[in-house]
Every structure is written in structure tokens, then in C-alpha cells.
Amino acid sequence: MKIEWSARSRTDLKELKNYIGQDSPYYARRFIARIILSVEKLEDFPDIGRGVPEAEERNDVRELIFQGYRIIYLRQSDHVYIVTVIHGSRDLSGMNDKPWDVG
């Protein structure tokens, strides 16, 4: 199973790294590396994430939870598409443009 990161998810990681890096560049790099490692598990186990509550009508939208962050992805037949990495306290139900409504 191939993993593909969206432009939005790459930007999310960059912003998260910059935010954490204000206090500790070392821990920022380490945190991002651990997020990437957790996502790599999807290559072999693409269904380990849970369904996204705000996308209850869709079976292909799933998420991994990593230390308070939601890694939201689309489970497709031949690959996993990471759409966003957001803080777990964010409620996406009120958003007009959902991160998983891509292109």
C-alpha cells in the first residue's frame, strides 16, 4: 500500500514543526519523525485508524490519533492519502470545506 501526503498535510507538519521548534528544535524534529513513523504503519495496516466522527457517512475517511493530534487520511484501494494533521481538540463538523473533500 502506497502512502501519499497531500500538500495540506505537508504544510501542517511544517507548521507544527515550526511551532514546537520555538521551544526546542530537537523535540520538534523528533515529534515530526514519530508522526511519520506512525503513518508508515498504514502501508501494511491501512485500516488501523478509526472512522472520523465528522465524516460518519463515509467509510473511506479514517484517522490515526498520535499524542493529541489527528492524522486524517483517505483509505483507497491501492493507496492511503494523508489529507491533514490537526490538533485533536479541533471539531471539523462546522467547516464548509472538509479536509477530505479533495480534488
C-alpha positions in Angstrom: 0.0 0.0 0.0 1.5 3.3 -1.1 1.3 6.4 1.2 0.8 9.8 -0.3 0.9 13.1 1.6 -1.2 16.0 0.4 0.2 19.5 0.1 -2.0 20.5 3.0 -0.7 17.7 5.3 2.9 18.6 4.4 2.2 22.2 5.4 0.5 21.0 8.6 3.7 19.1 9.5 5.9 22.1 8.7 3.8 24.5 10.8 3.7 22.0 13.7 7.5 21.6 13.5 8.0 25.4 13.5 5.6 25.8 16.4 7.3 23.1 18.6 10.7 24.3 17.3 10.2 27.7 19.0 10.9 25.9 22.3 13.0 23.0 21.1 14.2 22.3 17.5 15.4 18.9 18.6 12.0 17.8 20.0 10.2 19.4 17.0 12.2 17.2 14.6 11.7 14.2 16.8 8.0 14.7 17.1 7.5 15.0 13.3 9.7 11.9 12.8 7.4 10.0 15.2 4.3 11.1 13.4 5.8 9.9 10.1 6.7 6.6 11.6 3.1 6.1 12.9 1.8 6.9 9.4 4.2 4.3 7.8 2.3 1.6 9.6 -0.6 2.3 7.2 1.5 0.7 4.4 0.8 -2.8 6.0 -2.3 -2.0 8.0 -4.4 0.7 6.3 -7.5 0.0 8.4 -5.9 0.5 11.8 -7.3 4.1 12.0 -10.8 4.7 13.3 -13.6 6.3 11.3 -13.7 10.1 11.6 -16.7 11.2 13.6 -17.3 14.2 11.4 -17.4 12.0 8.3 -19.7 9.3 9.6 -21.3 9.0 6.2 -18.0 8.0 4.6 -16.2 4.7 5.0 -13.0 5.8 3.3 -12.2 8.6 5.8 -10.1 7.4 8.7 -7.8 8.8 11.3 -4.9 7.9 13.5 -4.5 9.6 16.8 -0.9 10.5 17.8 -0.3 12.3 21.1 -3.3 14.5 20.8 -3.1 15.0 17.0 -5.5 13.7 14.4 -3.9 12.3 11.2 -6.8 12.2 8.8 -6.5 10.0 5.7 -8.4 8.6 2.8 -8.3 4.8 2.5 -8.3 3.9 -1.2 -7.9 0.6 -2.9 -4.2 0.9 -3.8 -3.0 3.7 -1.5 -3.5 5.9 1.6 -3.8 9.6 1.1 -2.9 11.7 4.1 -5.2 14.8 4.0 -4.3 16.7 7.2 -2.7 16.6 10.6 -4.6 18.7 13.1 -4.9 19.1 16.9 -7.3 16.7 18.5 -9.4 19.4 20.0 -10.5 20.7 16.6 -14.1 19.9 15.7 -14.4 19.7 11.9 -18.2 19.4 11.8 -18.7 23.1 11.3 -16.3 23.5 8.5 -17.8 24.1 5.0 -14.7 22.6 3.2 -13.8 19.4 4.9 -10.1 18.3 4.5 -11.2 15.0 3.0 -13.2 16.7 0.2 -10.1 17.0 -2.0 -9.9 17.5 -5.7 
